[in-house]
Amino acid sequence: MTDTTTRILDLGPQSRIVARLAAAVRDEQLTHGTPCPAYPVGTLLGHLAGLAAAFRDAARKDLGATTDTPPTDSEPRLGPGWRTELPRVLGELAEAWREPAAWTGMTRAGGVDLPGAVAGAVAADELVIHGWDLARATGQEYTPDPAALEATYAFLRAAADDPSRGGGIFAPVVPVPEDAPLLDRAVGLSGRDPGRTPR
């Protein structure tokens, strides 16, 4: 992913898409499985709230508890006010990444120091791929923001091509035909099967 691509990426459209998907989740779906084996829907929503706060603060260079904690340190918890909290923090995330300074210098997310432009790319990836996870788990239609999807694909493609990562950033790449839709190819690069149907 080039610096130019990330500097002009507005995370607002994709943040709103994720917020709409979350708003449509029914209470009885919170225990349903998702393409993330360890994350039922409720845990995935808790993860989304946590990562939105972490990447909001990473954009602001407001380093502390939200940015220093690796995501594997504790299971994400879904608070009772999540239906109000999640769209609010997603909006704050998008607003924070509209500041040009967010894309420059160094920051931290998940306890890892990284360039601002890389953190922005990771934020886009998290929103796009977890949006797909949530849509698949709850039987919703999903069309991600095209700019965020392109940024996600470029980020995941570069990670998959990096020999030090062993073929994928999160899990082994699932082979997908090169002529498949871009979303399917991004999902495969994330280690998920794009043909997965809701359980």
DRENLUM-531497 format. One record per residue (C-alpha): residue in three letters; x, y, z. Coordinates in nm, 2 decimals, padded with zeros to 4 digits. Each point is the difference from the previous one (the first is absolute). Layout:
DRENLUM-531497
<atom code="ALA" px="X" py="Y" pz="Z"/>
...
***
This chain:
DRENLUM-531497
<atom code="MET" px="00.00" py="00.00" pz="00.00"/>
<atom code="THR" px="00.14" py="00.34" pz="-00.09"/>
<atom code="ASP" px="00.02" py="00.29" pz="00.23"/>
<atom code="THR" px="-00.22" py="00.20" pz="-00.24"/>
<atom code="THR" px="-00.28" py="-00.26" pz="00.02"/>
<atom code="THR" px="-00.01" py="00.00" pz="00.37"/>
<atom code="ARG" px="00.02" py="00.38" pz="00.04"/>
<atom code="ILE" px="-00.32" py="00.06" pz="-00.19"/>
<atom code="LEU" px="-00.20" py="-00.29" pz="00.14"/>
<atom code="ASP" px="-00.32" py="00.10" pz="00.18"/>
<atom code="LEU" px="-00.10" py="-00.27" pz="00.25"/>
<atom code="GLY" px="-00.34" py="00.17" pz="00.05"/>
<atom code="PRO" px="-00.20" py="-00.20" pz="-00.27"/>
<atom code="GLN" px="00.13" py="-00.34" pz="00.12"/>
<atom code="SER" px="-00.05" py="00.10" pz="00.37"/>
<atom code="ARG" px="-00.37" py="00.08" pz="-00.08"/>
<atom code="ILE" px="-00.04" py="-00.33" pz="-00.19"/>
<atom code="VAL" px="00.12" py="-00.19" pz="00.31"/>
<atom code="ALA" px="-00.22" py="00.21" pz="00.23"/>
<atom code="ARG" px="-00.30" py="-00.09" pz="-00.22"/>
<atom code="LEU" px="00.08" py="-00.37" pz="00.01"/>
<atom code="ALA" px="00.03" py="00.01" pz="00.37"/>
<atom code="ALA" px="-00.33" py="00.19" pz="00.04"/>
<atom code="ALA" px="-00.18" py="-00.28" pz="-00.18"/>
<atom code="VAL" px="00.13" py="-00.28" pz="00.23"/>
<atom code="ARG" px="-00.27" py="-00.16" pz="00.20"/>
<atom code="ASP" px="00.05" py="-00.08" pz="00.36"/>
<atom code="GLU" px="-00.04" py="-00.37" pz="-00.07"/>
<atom code="GLN" px="00.28" py="00.01" pz="-00.25"/>
<atom code="LEU" px="00.26" py="00.11" pz="00.25"/>
<atom code="THR" px="00.09" py="-00.36" pz="00.08"/>
<atom code="HIS" px="00.02" py="-00.11" pz="-00.37"/>
<atom code="GLY" px="00.34" py="-00.11" pz="-00.13"/>
<atom code="THR" px="00.20" py="00.22" pz="-00.25"/>
<atom code="PRO" px="00.28" py="-00.07" pz="-00.24"/>
<atom code="CYS" px="00.24" py="00.09" pz="00.29"/>
<atom code="PRO" px="-00.02" py="-00.34" pz="00.18"/>
<atom code="ALA" px="00.07" py="00.15" pz="00.35"/>
<atom code="TYR" px="-00.25" py="00.29" pz="-00.04"/>
<atom code="PRO" px="-00.37" py="-00.05" pz="00.01"/>
<atom code="VAL" px="-00.20" py="00.31" pz="-00.13"/>
<atom code="GLY" px="-00.01" py="00.17" pz="00.34"/>
<atom code="THR" px="00.38" py="-00.04" pz="00.06"/>
<atom code="LEU" px="00.06" py="00.12" pz="-00.36"/>
<atom code="LEU" px="-00.20" py="00.31" pz="00.08"/>
<atom code="GLY" px="00.20" py="00.05" pz="00.32"/>
<atom code="HIS" px="00.32" py="-00.04" pz="-00.21"/>
<atom code="LEU" px="-00.12" py="00.26" pz="-00.25"/>
<atom code="ALA" px="-00.08" py="00.25" pz="00.28"/>
<atom code="GLY" px="00.35" py="-00.06" pz="00.15"/>
<atom code="LEU" px="00.19" py="00.03" pz="-00.32"/>
<atom code="ALA" px="-00.20" py="00.31" pz="-00.10"/>
<atom code="ALA" px="00.11" py="00.17" pz="00.32"/>
<atom code="ALA" px="00.36" py="-00.12" pz="-00.04"/>
<atom code="PHE" px="00.04" py="00.12" pz="-00.36"/>
<atom code="ARG" px="-00.18" py="00.33" pz="00.09"/>
<atom code="ASP" px="00.26" py="00.06" pz="00.26"/>
<atom code="ALA" px="00.28" py="-00.12" pz="-00.23"/>
<atom code="ALA" px="-00.10" py="00.26" pz="-00.25"/>
<atom code="ARG" px="00.00" py="00.27" pz="00.27"/>
<atom code="LYS" px="00.34" py="-00.13" pz="00.13"/>
<atom code="ASP" px="-00.18" py="-00.03" pz="00.33"/>
<atom code="LEU" px="00.20" py="-00.30" pz="00.12"/>
<atom code="GLY" px="-00.10" py="-00.19" pz="00.31"/>
<atom code="ALA" px="-00.22" py="-00.28" pz="00.11"/>
<atom code="THR" px="-00.21" py="-00.03" pz="-00.32"/>
<atom code="THR" px="00.31" py="00.00" pz="-00.23"/>
<atom code="ASP" px="00.24" py="-00.20" pz="00.22"/>
<atom code="THR" px="-00.20" py="-00.32" pz="00.06"/>
<atom code="PRO" px="00.04" py="-00.28" pz="-00.25"/>
<atom code="PRO" px="-00.34" py="-00.13" pz="-00.12"/>
<atom code="THR" px="00.08" py="-00.35" pz="00.13"/>
<atom code="ASP" px="00.05" py="00.11" pz="00.36"/>
<atom code="SER" px="-00.37" py="-00.02" pz="00.09"/>
<atom code="GLU" px="-00.33" py="-00.11" pz="-00.15"/>
<atom code="PRO" px="-00.20" py="00.30" pz="-00.14"/>
<atom code="ARG" px="-00.30" py="00.07" pz="00.21"/>
<atom code="LEU" px="-00.32" py="00.15" pz="-00.14"/>
<atom code="GLY" px="-00.14" py="00.26" pz="00.24"/>
<atom code="PRO" px="-00.37" py="00.05" pz="00.07"/>
<atom code="GLY" px="00.00" py="00.34" pz="-00.19"/>
<atom code="TRP" px="00.18" py="-00.14" pz="-00.31"/>
<atom code="ARG" px="-00.28" py="00.10" pz="-00.24"/>
<atom code="THR" px="00.08" py="00.37" pz="00.08"/>
<atom code="GLU" px="00.37" py="-00.04" pz="00.08"/>
<atom code="LEU" px="00.11" py="-00.18" pz="-00.32"/>
<atom code="PRO" px="-00.13" py="00.24" pz="-00.26"/>
<atom code="ARG" px="00.13" py="00.29" pz="00.21"/>
<atom code="VAL" px="00.35" py="-00.14" pz="00.02"/>
<atom code="LEU" px="00.00" py="-00.09" pz="-00.37"/>
<atom code="GLY" px="-00.09" py="00.36" pz="-00.08"/>
<atom code="GLU" px="00.29" py="00.12" pz="00.22"/>
<atom code="LEU" px="00.23" py="-00.24" pz="-00.17"/>
<atom code="ALA" px="-00.09" py="00.13" pz="-00.35"/>
<atom code="GLU" px="00.03" py="00.36" pz="00.12"/>
<atom code="ALA" px="00.34" py="-00.05" pz="00.15"/>
<atom code="TRP" px="00.14" py="-00.15" pz="-00.32"/>
<atom code="ARG" px="-00.12" py="00.31" pz="-00.20"/>
<atom code="GLU" px="00.28" py="00.19" pz="00.16"/>
<atom code="PRO" px="00.31" py="00.00" pz="-00.23"/>
<atom code="ALA" px="00.23" py="-00.03" pz="00.31"/>
<atom code="ALA" px="-00.15" py="-00.35" pz="00.07"/>
<atom code="TRP" px="00.17" py="-00.13" pz="-00.31"/>
<atom code="THR" px="00.35" py="00.13" pz="00.09"/>
<atom code="GLY" px="00.26" py="-00.09" pz="00.25"/>
<atom code="MET" px="-00.02" py="-00.30" pz="00.23"/>
<atom code="THR" px="-00.29" py="-00.12" pz="00.22"/>
<atom code="ARG" px="-00.10" py="-00.32" pz="00.18"/>
<atom code="ALA" px="-00.28" py="-00.25" pz="-00.02"/>
<atom code="GLY" px="-00.04" py="-00.34" pz="00.17"/>
<atom code="GLY" px="00.32" py="00.07" pz="00.18"/>
<atom code="VAL" px="00.20" py="00.02" pz="-00.32"/>
<atom code="ASP" px="00.18" py="00.32" pz="-00.12"/>
<atom code="LEU" px="-00.06" py="00.07" pz="-00.36"/>
<atom code="PRO" px="-00.02" py="00.28" pz="-00.25"/>
<atom code="GLY" px="-00.32" py="00.20" pz="-00.01"/>
<atom code="ALA" px="-00.07" py="-00.09" pz="-00.36"/>
<atom code="VAL" px="00.03" py="-00.37" pz="00.08"/>
<atom code="ALA" px="-00.23" py="00.04" pz="00.30"/>
<atom code="GLY" px="-00.25" py="00.16" pz="-00.22"/>
<atom code="ALA" px="00.02" py="-00.29" pz="-00.25"/>
<atom code="VAL" px="-00.05" py="-00.25" pz="00.29"/>
<atom code="ALA" px="-00.30" py="00.20" pz="00.12"/>
<atom code="ALA" px="-00.15" py="-00.02" pz="-00.35"/>
<atom code="ASP" px="00.07" py="-00.38" pz="-00.02"/>
<atom code="GLU" px="-00.16" py="-00.06" pz="00.34"/>
<atom code="LEU" px="-00.32" py="00.19" pz="-00.10"/>
<atom code="VAL" px="-00.03" py="-00.17" pz="-00.34"/>
<atom code="ILE" px="00.08" py="-00.36" pz="00.11"/>
<atom code="HIS" px="-00.19" py="00.01" pz="00.33"/>
<atom code="GLY" px="-00.29" py="00.16" pz="-00.19"/>
<atom code="TRP" px="00.00" py="-00.31" pz="-00.22"/>
<atom code="ASP" px="00.02" py="-00.22" pz="00.31"/>
<atom code="LEU" px="-00.30" py="00.17" pz="00.15"/>
<atom code="ALA" px="-00.21" py="00.00" pz="-00.31"/>
<atom code="ARG" px="00.07" py="-00.37" pz="-00.06"/>
<atom code="ALA" px="-00.08" py="-00.09" pz="00.35"/>
<atom code="THR" px="-00.33" py="00.18" pz="00.01"/>
<atom code="GLY" px="-00.12" py="-00.06" pz="-00.36"/>
<atom code="GLN" px="00.03" py="00.36" pz="-00.12"/>
<atom code="GLU" px="00.09" py="00.13" pz="-00.34"/>
<atom code="TYR" px="00.35" py="00.16" pz="-00.01"/>
<atom code="THR" px="00.15" py="00.24" pz="-00.24"/>
<atom code="PRO" px="00.31" py="00.17" pz="00.16"/>
<atom code="ASP" px="00.11" py="00.35" pz="-00.09"/>
<atom code="PRO" px="00.20" py="-00.04" pz="-00.33"/>
<atom code="ALA" px="00.30" py="00.22" pz="00.12"/>
<atom code="ALA" px="00.03" py="-00.18" pz="00.33"/>
<atom code="LEU" px="-00.03" py="-00.34" pz="-00.18"/>
<atom code="GLU" px="00.28" py="00.09" pz="-00.24"/>
<atom code="ALA" px="00.22" py="00.12" pz="00.29"/>
<atom code="THR" px="-00.07" py="-00.32" pz="00.18"/>
<atom code="TYR" px="00.08" py="-00.22" pz="-00.29"/>
<atom code="ALA" px="00.33" py="00.18" pz="-00.06"/>
<atom code="PHE" px="00.09" py="-00.03" pz="00.37"/>
<atom code="LEU" px="-00.08" py="-00.37" pz="00.01"/>
<atom code="ARG" px="00.17" py="-00.07" pz="-00.33"/>
<atom code="ALA" px="00.32" py="00.16" pz="00.12"/>
<atom code="ALA" px="-00.01" py="-00.20" pz="00.32"/>
<atom code="ALA" px="-00.06" py="-00.32" pz="-00.18"/>
<atom code="ASP" px="00.29" py="00.07" pz="-00.23"/>
<atom code="ASP" px="00.23" py="00.07" pz="00.29"/>
<atom code="PRO" px="00.21" py="-00.32" pz="00.06"/>
<atom code="SER" px="00.05" py="00.09" pz="00.37"/>
<atom code="ARG" px="-00.37" py="-00.04" pz="00.06"/>
<atom code="GLY" px="-00.02" py="-00.35" pz="-00.14"/>
<atom code="GLY" px="-00.28" py="00.07" pz="-00.25"/>
<atom code="GLY" px="-00.25" py="00.20" pz="00.20"/>
<atom code="ILE" px="-00.04" py="00.26" pz="00.27"/>
<atom code="PHE" px="-00.28" py="-00.16" pz="00.21"/>
<atom code="ALA" px="-00.03" py="-00.36" pz="-00.13"/>
<atom code="PRO" px="00.12" py="-00.20" pz="-00.30"/>
<atom code="VAL" px="-00.14" py="00.14" pz="-00.32"/>
<atom code="VAL" px="-00.30" py="-00.18" pz="-00.15"/>
<atom code="PRO" px="00.05" py="-00.03" pz="-00.38"/>
<atom code="VAL" px="-00.25" py="00.20" pz="-00.20"/>
<atom code="PRO" px="-00.01" py="00.03" pz="-00.38"/>
<atom code="GLU" px="00.17" py="00.31" pz="-00.14"/>
<atom code="ASP" px="-00.32" py="00.09" pz="-00.19"/>
<atom code="ALA" px="-00.21" py="-00.02" pz="00.32"/>
<atom code="PRO" px="-00.16" py="00.32" pz="00.13"/>
<atom code="LEU" px="00.24" py="00.22" pz="00.19"/>
<atom code="LEU" px="-00.18" py="-00.06" pz="00.33"/>
<atom code="ASP" px="00.04" py="-00.37" pz="-00.04"/>
<atom code="ARG" px="00.37" py="00.03" pz="-00.07"/>
<atom code="ALA" px="00.05" py="00.23" pz="00.31"/>
<atom code="VAL" px="-00.20" py="-00.25" pz="00.22"/>
<atom code="GLY" px="00.22" py="-00.28" pz="-00.13"/>
<atom code="LEU" px="00.31" py="00.20" pz="00.08"/>
<atom code="SER" px="-00.12" py="00.05" pz="00.35"/>
<atom code="GLY" px="-00.01" py="-00.38" pz="00.05"/>
<atom code="ARG" px="-00.38" py="-00.04" pz="-00.04"/>
<atom code="ASP" px="-00.20" py="-00.20" pz="-00.25"/>
<atom code="PRO" px="-00.21" py="00.25" pz="-00.20"/>
<atom code="GLY" px="-00.25" py="-00.28" pz="-00.08"/>
<atom code="ARG" px="-00.09" py="-00.04" pz="00.37"/>
<atom code="THR" px="-00.38" py="00.02" pz="00.07"/>
<atom code="PRO" px="-00.17" py="00.09" pz="00.32"/>
<atom code="ARG" px="-00.05" py="-00.28" pz="00.25"/>
***
